[in-house]
Amino acid sequence: MPPTAFAAILGGVTTPLDLVAIGRVSVDLYGQQLGSRLEDIATFAKGVGGCPANVAIGAARLGLKAALITRVGDEAMGRFVREQLEREGVDTRGVQLDRERLTPLVLLSVRDPETFPLVFYRENCADSALSPADIDAGLIASARAVLLTGTHFSLESGARAQRKAIDVARTHAARVVLDVDYRPNLWGIGGHGAGASRYARSARVTEALSAVLADCDLIVGTEEELHIAAGVEDTLAAVRHIRDRSPAVIVAKRGAQGCVVFEGRTPKRIEDALVVAGMDVEVYNVLGAGDAFLAGYLLGYLRDEPHERSARYGNACGALAVSRLLCSSEFPSRAELEHYLYSGSERRALRADPQLNHLHWVTTQRRGPQSVWALTIPARAESGEAAAAAGEAAERRSRLEQLAVGAAAQVAAGRAGFGVLLEGPASPVVLRRAQEAGLWLARQVAQPASRPLEFPGAGSLAVHLSEWPTGVTAACRCQYHPQDPRELRDAQERNLLRLAAACRAQGRELLIEISPGGVGVLQADTDARALSRLYELGIRPDWWALEPQRRETSWESCARVIGASDPWCRGILVALRGPAGQEAPLVATAAASPVVRGLIAGGSMIDDVAAAWLSGQKSAESVIAEIAGRFRALVDAWSAVRDPRLDRADGGGR
């Protein structure tokens, strides 16, 4: 089936929602040191977890319309869960705020492919209080299917909530899907230290699950989970036992071996059922892979595709998930799934596949605006050292940065895409005020005018970037010319590769400004050749910034390179660094190009105002007004010549 046919699966839905998932949600904290005991982990990566939340996110990434019914705490972790669900496109109308309980946490480390120390922090947690009152009948009535999970049948209130959801689903002809989702210690078996346990006999668990089997249309679980649902420790016998009680399609997940689908009468041998082989990949972390599998399976199942095709989607999603550390954060998008199914990968360690990693990044991590108009705030304003004392000078410089942020926010007036680029160290106050104003925020990472590039401090670039807020884009101005001496060019390229790798590892957007002017002979295709060379090296920033091009053909050359090398690129920002009064005429040629998505107004817009402020000659109000007036004039010049049809929906991201 070609990719176009794959995409066609996503059409024809008549209900507002495809899936409503019900049950637990958590904040997962996964140790980043592979091979360590949980006791020895130094740093953790954070993501949203919990089976139904994972499946909802995975389904949304694949293009299904998913909602979640659960509870989160009225605190930072609860807000993180809601915000991340919304970023993923999951409907959060059913996510209730619990003012008495906390959002649960999960801590995990990866010791080896078979050992995953795991601790659930779920004592009287928010989602454990899920009740029938939390079940929005209208939400379920609008969906093609409702997803139940075994864990919440361990709680009296949760079981009644899920039973209510079944009744509503049946009334409105929605399908009922059960993920057995068996974690013994979440049923009170084995204690807190048994978080990694996947199976323990329990008549109580079997009785609770047996009561719901007859109401299901699809039952999914590992072989051990089917055993506990049936109370029989033989897979084929367990399937027969479930079949005697339910007409549901039964899917047995078998890890690296793929899955087996049982529809209709149970065969005499497992091999006589629909066996769909898995993918041969290196296992990094198995936690969450089953949830990714179910999201993939539902992609086909809810479109009435053949079960074999649904299983292929599920196996591929599971393979991509098992090759990465986190759960929902690293589930595949539709573009990744499509690429993997039809192009495969030359690497067993899928997390090392550069094309898959890039597709994952551009289709799951994009949060920023589609166009940007940014005001550069210089690292230091020249004042002739006029300030009376060093401490006072530092304070006034910090205050100047805050005033410049205020000027940008005044021009933005709540509109998306306006921002600031900080060329020097930024105080926490400046960062906070920019974030509170809703501004796009970037910060220069390279030392000014360094050639070859140098980064601040003598330590690690990655450590330096790790101290920045995650929403800050790393900006790097590089004086780079394709005809630079080989030794210099090699040094520049090595540092750009380091920077690109550090940004991707941290989930941080990257803007690279190429500035060949003044360091070599400029020709109409100089910038295009520079971009082509960096793409050849595998450097694919989210944004490029280029100096104004005198000819439209120069922008067209750059657009061709970007389109051929990275069609997901957000685009180019034109970097305007000349005197404030001379910049507006340079905007017209840039604004005519579809690949140019905005501008960066240079520090020249602030320099003379800054000097007057630092020497005490201007008030705060006049500084804001003057900077805002200049910035607004430049943006207006852009808007006056920009064809609105060029500002189509962003081609990158979801």
C-alpha positions in Angstrom: 0.0 0.0 0.0 1.6 3.3 -1.0 1.8 6.3 1.4 -1.1 8.0 -0.4 -3.3 5.1 0.4 -2.1 5.1 4.0 -3.0 8.7 4.4 -6.5 8.0 2.9 -7.3 5.8 5.9 -7.7 9.0 7.9 -10.7 10.3 5.9 -14.4 9.6 6.2 -15.0 9.9 9.9 -18.4 11.1 10.8 -18.2 11.2 14.6 -16.4 14.1 16.3 -14.1 11.7 18.2 -12.5 8.4 17.4 -11.5 7.4 20.9 -12.2 8.3 24.5 -9.6 6.7 26.9 -10.4 6.4 30.6 -8.2 5.8 33.6 -4.7 6.5 35.0 -2.3 9.2 34.0 1.1 10.1 35.5 4.2 12.1 35.2 7.0 9.7 34.2 10.5 10.5 35.4 12.9 8.2 33.6 16.5 8.0 34.5 18.9 9.2 31.8 21.9 7.1 32.8 21.5 3.7 31.1 22.7 0.7 33.2 22.3 2.5 36.6 20.3 1.4 39.6 17.4 3.7 40.4 19.3 4.7 43.5 22.2 6.1 41.4 20.3 8.0 38.8 21.4 11.6 38.6 19.0 13.1 36.1 15.6 12.3 34.9 13.6 13.0 31.7 10.0 13.9 32.2 7.0 12.9 30.2 3.3 12.0 30.4 2.6 8.4 31.2 -0.1 6.0 32.2 -1.7 3.5 29.8 -4.8 5.4 28.7 -3.0 8.7 28.5 -0.2 7.0 26.4 -2.7 5.5 24.1 -4.6 8.8 23.7 -1.4 10.6 22.8 -0.2 7.9 20.5 -3.6 7.9 18.7 -3.6 11.6 18.3 -0.1 11.6 16.9 -1.3 9.1 14.3 -4.2 11.4 13.3 -7.0 10.0 15.3 -9.2 12.3 17.3 -8.7 11.2 20.9 -9.9 12.4 24.3 -9.0 11.4 27.9 -11.1 11.1 31.0 -9.1 11.2 34.2 -8.1 13.4 37.1 -5.0 15.4 37.8 -3.9 17.4 40.8 -4.2 21.2 41.1 -0.5 21.7 41.0 2.4 22.1 38.6 2.5 18.4 37.5 -1.2 18.4 36.9 -0.9 21.5 34.8 2.0 19.9 32.9 -0.2 16.9 32.1 -3.0 19.1 30.8 -0.8 21.4 28.8 1.1 18.5 27.2 -2.2 16.7 26.3 -3.4 19.9 24.6 -0.1 20.3 22.7 -0.5 16.7 21.5 -4.0 17.4 20.3 -5.8 15.3 22.9 -9.3 16.6 23.9 -9.0 17.5 27.7 -12.7 18.2 28.4 -12.7 15.0 30.5 -9.6 15.8 32.5 -10.9 16.9 35.9 -8.9 19.0 38.4 -8.7 17.4 41.8 -7.9 20.0 44.5 -7.3 17.4 47.3 -4.9 15.0 45.6 -1.6 15.1 43.8 -0.8 13.9 40.2 0.9 10.5 40.5 4.6 10.1 39.6 6.5 7.1 38.2 10.3 6.7 38.5 12.2 4.3 36.3 15.7 3.3 35.4 17.0 1.1 32.6 19.6 -1.3 33.9 19.7 -3.6 30.9 17.2 -4.9 28.2 15.5 -7.1 30.8 15.7 -5.1 34.0 13.7 -1.9 34.6 13.5 -0.9 38.3 10.1 1.0 38.6 8.4 2.8 41.5 4.8 4.0 41.3 4.0 7.0 43.5 0.2 6.6 43.6 -0.9 6.8 47.2 -4.3 8.5 47.2 -3.4 10.1 43.9 -5.8 12.2 41.7 -6.7 9.6 39.1 -7.5 7.0 41.8 -10.5 9.2 42.8 -12.1 8.8 39.3 -15.8 8.3 39.8 -19.0 7.9 37.7 -19.6 11.6 38.1 -16.4 12.2 36.0 -17.7 10.2 33.0 -19.0 12.7 30.5 -21.8 10.8 28.7 -21.8 13.3 25.8 -18.1 12.9 25.2 -18.4 9.1 25.0 -21.6 9.3 22.9 -19.6 11.4 20.3 -16.9 8.7 19.9 -16.4 5.6 17.8 -14.8 3.8 20.7 -14.1 3.9 24.4 -10.9 2.5 25.9 -11.1 0.8 29.3 -8.0 -0.2 31.3 -7.7 -3.1 33.7 -6.0 -1.0 36.4 -9.1 1.0 37.3 -11.1 -2.1 37.9 -8.9 -2.5 41.0 -10.7 0.5 42.5 -14.4 0.4 43.4 -15.1 4.0 42.3 -13.0 3.5 39.1 -14.7 0.3 38.3 -18.2 2.0 38.6 -16.9 4.8 36.4 -15.8 2.4 33.7 -19.0 0.5 33.9 -21.0 3.7 33.3 -18.8 4.3 30.3 -19.6 0.9 28.9 -23.3 1.5 29.3 -23.1 4.9 27.5 -21.0 3.3 24.7 -23.5 0.5 24.2 -26.4 2.9 24.1 -24.7 4.9 21.3 -23.3 1.9 19.4 -19.7 2.8 20.2 -17.1 0.0 20.4 -15.6 -1.0 23.8 -11.9 -1.7 23.9 -10.2 -3.3 26.9 -6.5 -3.0 27.5 -5.8 -5.5 30.3 -2.9 -3.3 31.5 -2.0 -5.6 34.4 0.5 -4.2 37.0 0.2 -6.5 40.1 1.4 -3.8 42.6 -1.4 -1.5 41.4 -3.8 -4.1 42.6 -1.9 -4.2 46.0 0.1 -7.3 45.1 3.8 -7.4 45.9 4.3 -4.0 47.5 5.9 -0.8 46.3 9.2 -2.5 45.4 7.4 -4.7 42.8 6.7 -2.0 40.3 8.5 -3.8 37.5 6.5 -7.0 38.1 4.3 -7.9 35.1 2.5 -11.0 36.4 1.2 -12.6 39.6 -1.7 -15.0 40.1 -4.8 -13.4 41.7 -8.3 -14.8 41.7 -9.5 -11.3 42.7 -8.0 -9.7 39.6 -9.4 -12.5 37.3 -12.9 -12.1 38.8 -12.9 -8.4 38.3 -11.7 -8.6 34.7 -14.0 -11.5 33.8 -17.0 -9.4 34.7 -16.3 -7.0 31.8 -15.2 -9.4 29.0 -18.6 -9.9 27.6 -19.1 -6.2 27.0 -15.9 -5.8 24.9 -15.4 -5.6 21.1 -11.6 -5.7 21.3 -9.4 -7.1 24.1 -5.7 -6.5 24.0 -3.0 -7.8 26.3 0.3 -9.5 26.6 0.1 -13.3 26.9 0.5 -12.9 30.7 -2.3 -10.4 30.7 -4.6 -12.7 28.9 -3.7 -15.4 31.4 -4.8 -13.2 34.3 -8.0 -12.1 32.5 -8.9 -15.8 32.0 -7.3 -17.3 35.2 -5.6 -19.8 33.0 -1.8 -19.9 32.5 -1.7 -21.2 29.0 -2.2 -18.7 26.2 -4.4 -20.8 23.8 -6.5 -22.1 26.8 -6.8 -18.5 28.0 -8.0 -17.3 24.6 -10.6 -20.2 24.6 -11.8 -19.2 28.0 -12.2 -15.5 27.0 -13.9 -16.6 23.8 -16.5 -18.6 25.8 -17.4 -15.3 27.5 -16.9 -12.7 24.8 -17.2 -12.3 21.0 -14.4 -9.7 21.0 -11.5 -9.7 18.7 -8.6 -10.8 21.0 -5.1 -9.5 20.3 -2.1 -11.1 22.1 1.0 -8.9 22.2 4.2 -10.9 22.0 6.9 -8.3 22.2 9.6 -8.8 19.6 7.6 -11.7 18.0 4.8 -9.3 17.0 1.2 -10.2 17.8 -1.5 -12.8 17.3 -5.1 -11.8 16.4 -7.9 -14.2 17.3 -11.2 -13.5 15.5 -14.1 -15.9 15.7 -13.6 -19.5 16.7 -10.4 -20.3 18.6 -8.0 -22.4 16.5 -6.3 -25.6 17.7 -2.9 -24.0 17.4 -1.7 -20.4 17.9 0.0 -20.7 14.5 -3.4 -21.2 12.9 -4.6 -17.7 14.1 -3.5 -14.5 12.4 0.2 -14.3 13.3 1.9 -11.0 12.4 5.6 -10.9 12.8 7.3 -8.1 14.7 10.3 -5.9 13.6 13.9 -6.8 14.4 15.0 -3.8 16.4 17.3 -3.2 19.4 15.4 -2.9 22.7 16.1 0.2 24.7 13.1 0.4 27.0 10.1 -1.9 26.8 7.9 0.4 29.1 5.2 2.0 27.0 5.8 -0.1 23.9 2.5 -1.9 24.4 0.6 1.3 24.6 2.2 2.5 21.3 1.2 -0.8 19.8 -2.4 -0.3 20.8 -2.4 3.2 19.4 -1.2 1.9 16.1 -3.6 -1.0 16.1 -6.5 1.3 16.7 -5.5 3.4 13.7 -6.5 0.5 11.5 -9.2 -1.0 13.7 -11.2 2.2 14.0 -11.0 2.6 10.2 -12.3 -0.9 9.7 -9.0 -1.9 8.0 -8.1 -5.6 7.9 -6.7 -6.9 11.2 -3.4 -7.8 9.5 -2.9 -4.2 8.5 -3.9 -2.9 12.0 -1.3 -5.4 13.4 1.4 -4.1 11.1 0.7 -0.5 12.3 0.8 -1.7 15.9 4.0 -3.7 15.6 5.7 -0.8 13.8 4.6 1.7 16.5 5.8 -0.7 19.2 9.2 -1.1 17.6 9.7 2.6 17.4 8.7 3.1 21.0 10.8 0.2 22.4 13.9 1.7 20.8 13.6 4.9 22.8 13.6 5.9 26.5 10.3 7.6 27.3 6.7 6.5 26.7 4.3 8.9 25.1 6.9 11.6 24.4 8.7 9.3 22.0 5.7 7.5 20.3 5.8 7.9 16.5 3.8 10.4 14.5 2.0 9.4 11.3 4.9 10.6 9.2 7.4 8.4 11.1 5.1 5.4 11.0 4.6 5.9 7.2 8.3 6.3 6.6 9.2 3.2 8.7 6.6 1.0 7.1 7.5 1.8 3.6 11.2 2.7 3.8 12.4 0.7 6.8 15.7 1.5 8.5 19.2 0.4 8.0 19.7 0.4 11.8 18.5 -2.0 14.4 18.9 0.8 17.0 16.1 2.9 15.6 17.0 5.8 17.9 20.2 6.2 15.9 18.4 6.5 12.6 18.9 10.2 11.6 15.9 10.3 9.2 13.5 8.8 11.7 14.9 11.1 14.5 14.4 14.1 12.3 10.9 13.1 11.3 10.1 12.5 15.0 11.4 15.9 15.9 9.6 18.0 13.3 6.3 16.2 13.6 6.0 15.9 17.4 8.0 18.7 19.0 6.9 21.8 17.1 5.3 24.3 19.4 6.4 27.7 18.0 4.8 30.2 15.7 4.8 29.8 11.9 6.2 33.3 11.4 8.5 35.3 13.7 9.3 39.0 14.0 12.0 39.3 16.7 13.8 42.3 18.3 17.4 41.7 19.1 18.5 42.8 22.5 22.3 43.4 22.4 24.6 41.8 24.9 25.9 45.2 26.1 25.0 48.7 25.2 27.9 51.1 24.6 27.7 54.0 27.0 31.3 55.2 27.1 31.5 53.6 30.6 29.3 56.5 31.7 27.6 54.7 34.6 28.7 55.8 38.0 29.5 52.4 39.4 29.8 48.9 38.1 26.9 47.6 40.2 24.7 50.5 39.1 25.7 49.9 35.5 24.8 46.2 35.7 21.4 47.0 37.2 20.6 49.6 34.5 21.6 47.2 31.7 19.3 44.5 33.2 16.5 47.1 33.4 17.2 48.0 29.8 16.6 44.4 28.7 13.3 44.4 30.6 12.3 47.7 28.9 13.1 46.2 25.5 11.0 43.1 26.3 8.2 45.5 27.2 8.6 47.3 23.9 8.4 44.0 21.9 5.3 43.0 24.0 3.7 46.3 23.2 4.1 45.8 19.5 2.9 42.2 19.7 -0.3 43.3 21.6 -1.0 39.6 22.2 -0.3 38.4 18.7 1.6 35.2 18.1 5.1 35.3 16.5 6.6 38.4 18.0 9.7 37.8 20.1 13.1 38.8 21.3 16.6 37.5 20.6 18.9 37.9 23.5 22.6 38.3 22.5 24.0 38.1 25.9 23.5 36.4 29.3 19.9 36.8 30.3 18.7 37.4 33.8 15.9 35.2 35.1 13.7 38.3 35.4 14.1 39.0 31.7 13.3 35.4 30.8 10.3 35.3 33.0 8.9 38.6 31.7 9.4 37.5 28.1 7.6 34.2 28.8 4.8 35.9 30.6 4.3 38.2 27.7 3.9 35.2 25.4 6.9 36.2 23.3 9.0 33.8 21.1 12.3 33.7 22.8 15.8 33.0 21.4 19.2 33.4 22.9 22.6 33.6 21.2 24.8 30.7 22.1 28.1 31.6 20.4 30.7 34.1 21.5 30.3 37.3 19.5 32.3 37.5 16.2 34.1 34.2 17.1 35.6 32.6 14.0 35.8 29.7 14.2 32.9 29.5 16.6 33.4 29.5 20.3 30.9 28.8 23.0 30.7 30.4 26.5 32.9 28.9 29.2 35.4 26.1 29.2 32.9 23.4 30.0 30.4 21.4 28.0 28.1 23.1 25.5 25.4 20.6 26.4 25.7 21.5 30.1 25.6 25.2 29.3 22.4 24.7 27.3 20.8 22.5 29.9 20.6 25.6 32.2 18.3 27.4 29.8 14.5 27.1 29.9 13.4 24.5 27.4 11.3 26.9 25.4 14.3 29.1 24.6 15.5 28.7 21.0 19.3 28.4 20.7 20.5 31.0 18.1 24.0 30.8 16.6 25.4 33.5 14.3 28.2 31.9 12.3 30.5 33.8 9.9 30.7 31.0 7.3 31.6 31.1 3.7 31.8 28.1 1.4 35.2 29.3 0.2 36.7 29.6 3.6 40.1 27.9 4.1 39.6 24.1 4.7 40.9 24.1 8.2 38.7 27.0 9.3 35.6 25.6 7.5 36.1 22.2 9.2 36.3 23.8 12.6 33.1 25.8 12.0 31.3 22.7 10.8 32.4 20.6 13.8 31.0 23.2 16.2 27.8 23.5 14.3 27.4 19.7 14.4 28.0 19.8 18.2 25.4 22.5 18.6 22.8 20.7 16.5 23.3 17.4 18.4 23.1 19.1 21.8 19.8 20.9 20.8 18.2 17.8 19.5 19.2 15.8 22.6 17.5 18.4 24.8 14.4 19.0 22.7 15.5 22.5 22.0 14.8 24.5 18.7 17.8 25.7 16.8 18.3 28.9 14.7 21.5 29.2 12.6 22.3 32.5 11.1 24.8 32.3 8.3 26.7 35.5 7.7 29.2 35.2 4.8 29.4 38.9 4.2 32.8 40.4 4.8 34.6 37.1 4.9 34.6 36.1 1.2 33.4 37.1 -2.3 29.6 37.3 -2.3 27.8 35.8 -5.3 24.1 35.3 -6.0 24.2 31.7 -4.8 26.7 32.1 -1.9 24.1 31.6 0.9 22.4 28.7 -1.0 25.8 26.9 -1.3 26.4 27.4 2.4 23.0 25.9 3.2 23.6 23.0 0.9 26.9 22.2 2.5 25.5 22.2 6.0 22.5 20.1 5.0 25.0 17.6 3.4 26.6 17.3 6.9 23.2 16.5 8.4 22.7 19.8 10.1 19.0 20.7 9.9 18.0 23.6 12.1 14.5 24.6 12.7 15.2 28.1 11.4 17.8 29.7 9.2 18.6 33.4 9.4 20.2 35.1 6.5 21.3 38.7 5.6 19.1 40.5 3.1 19.5 39.2 -0.5 19.6 41.9 -3.1 18.0 39.7 -5.8 14.8 37.6 -5.7 16.7 34.8 -7.4 19.0 34.5 -4.3 16.0 33.8 -2.1 14.7 31.3 -4.7 18.0 29.5 -4.7 17.9 29.1 -0.9 14.2 28.0 -1.1 15.2 25.2 -3.6 17.9 24.0 -1.3 15.7 23.9 1.7 12.8 22.2 -0.2 15.1 19.5 -1.4 17.0 18.9 1.8 14.4 19.6 4.6 10.8 20.4 3.5 9.9 20.4 7.3 12.2 23.5 7.9 10.2 26.4 9.4 11.9 28.8 7.0 14.3 31.7 6.9 14.2 34.9 9.0 15.9 37.9 7.3 18.5 39.3 9.7 18.5 43.2 9.6 21.5 44.7 11.2 21.9 48.0 9.6 20.9 51.5 10.9 17.3 51.6 12.0 16.2 54.1 9.3 17.8 52.1 6.5 16.3 48.7 7.1 12.8 49.1 5.9 13.7 49.1 2.2 15.5 45.8 2.6 12.4 44.1 3.8 10.5 44.2 0.4 12.5 41.6 -1.4 12.5 39.3 1.5 8.8 39.6 2.2 8.1 38.6 -1.4 9.6 35.1 -0.9 7.5 32.3 0.6 10.5 30.7 2.3 11.1 33.9 4.3 8.9 33.7 7.4 9.8 36.9 9.2 12.6 39.0 10.4 15.1 39.7 13.2 15.5 43.4 13.8 19.1 44.1 14.7 20.6 45.7 17.8 21.0 48.9 15.9 17.4 49.7 16.8 18.3 49.9 20.4 22.0 51.0 20.5 21.5 54.8 20.7 18.5 54.6 22.9 20.5 52.3 25.2 23.3 54.7 25.5 20.9 57.5 26.5 19.2 55.3 29.1 22.5 54.1 30.6 23.7 57.6 31.0 20.4 58.7 32.6 19.3 60.9 29.8 16.0 59.0 29.0 13.1 57.8 31.1 11.9 54.2 31.0 8.7 55.3 29.3 10.5 57.1 26.5 12.8 54.1 26.0 9.9 51.7 25.6 8.1 54.1 23.3 11.1 54.8 21.0 12.1 51.1 20.7 8.5 50.1 20.1 8.0 52.7 17.5 11.1 51.6 15.5 10.2 47.9 15.8 6.5 48.6 14.8 7.6 50.6 11.8 9.7 47.7 10.5 6.9 45.2 11.1 4.5 47.5 9.3 6.9 47.7 6.4 6.9 43.9 6.2 3.1 43.7 6.4 2.7 46.3 3.7 4.4 44.2 1.1 3.7 40.7 2.3 1.1 38.7 0.4 -1.1 37.1 3.1 -1.4 34.0 0.9 2.2 33.2 1.6 1.5 32.8 5.3 -0.2 29.5 4.9 -0.4 26.9 7.7 3.0 25.7 8.8 4.2 22.8 6.7 6.2 21.5 9.6 4.9 19.8 12.7 1.5 18.3 13.2 
